[in-house]
Amino acid sequence: MAKADSKSVDEYIGRHREEVQAILQRVRSTIRKAVPGAEEVISYQIPTYRLHGGYVVYFAGWKEHYSLYPASGHLVAAFKDDLAPYEVSKGTIRFPLSQPVPVKLIERIAKFLAKEAAERTRAKLAGPRKRRVSGGAAQQEVKLTKPGQLRRRTSARPRTIDDYLAGLSADKRATLEKVRVAIRSAAPRAEECISYGLPAFRLNGRVLVAFKAAANHCAFHPMSGTTVAAHKVELAGYDTSPGTIRFQPTDALPARLIRKLVKARIAENLA
């Protein structure tokens, strides 16, 4: 992927090899056609499309492939047969640069993600409906999340990062989605998972990094006091403790720094 910071999608694409530029322009035009109302921006140093106040789809170019994000669990299930020829890990779809751009498939994926984004926005604006149901000696308050489905306030732990993010406020969800994308860009082979209730990335069977939303802040977990200590100058403006970096949604960790921390963790795990 282009390493230097880019201020626009044109600049981002222009930093790639000429033959790759043509491919990325095709991907770009396909997404814009599929989601014509989306705003095109650079977020965490990769092309991003924003709609209904949230992030819909990202793409990035690499040495031998280009990627689309996020590949939610629902998307992967819905496009299972179509995605069979491609490499798919949790959160990422990789398309080889050596093959023709699957325009129709990318268009359908972008529309699917736009629909998911719109549904999240509607659900957020509507808020949860509440009902009172009897529960033995005392009544218990529960949330009605879908027709015919009741969920107790003490809900089960999330099974995926998408589940985790869906339960957050809009500002924290948007901030941590950017953190997620930055981690993916630094460790494209890492597997997304939930570890001890936190969104995490696992590489070579070991948890690499994690992140979370707390009541009054967000946090990035390099899972290593050594990594935090080694970057203490760059982290001077943040609240840190061994293995944890805390920040506000309005003052998120820069993508460049997240990528640097992730790569440091990869090197540490390989040592």
Buried (B, 14 or more C-beta within 10 A) or exposed (E): BBEEEBEEBEEBBEBBEEEBBEBBBBBBEBBBEBBEEBEBEBBBBBBBBBBBEBBBBBBBBBEEBBBBBBBBBEBBEBBEEEBEEBBBBBBBBBBEBEEEBBBEBBBBBBBBBBEBBBEBBEEBEEEEEEEEEEEEEEEEEBBBEEEEEEEEEEEEEBEBBBBBBBEBEBEBBBBBBBBBBBBBBBBBEBBBBBEEEBBBBBBEEEBBBBBBBEEEBBBBBBBBEEBBEBBEEBBEEBEBEEBBBBBBBEEBBBBBBBBBBBEBBBEBBEE
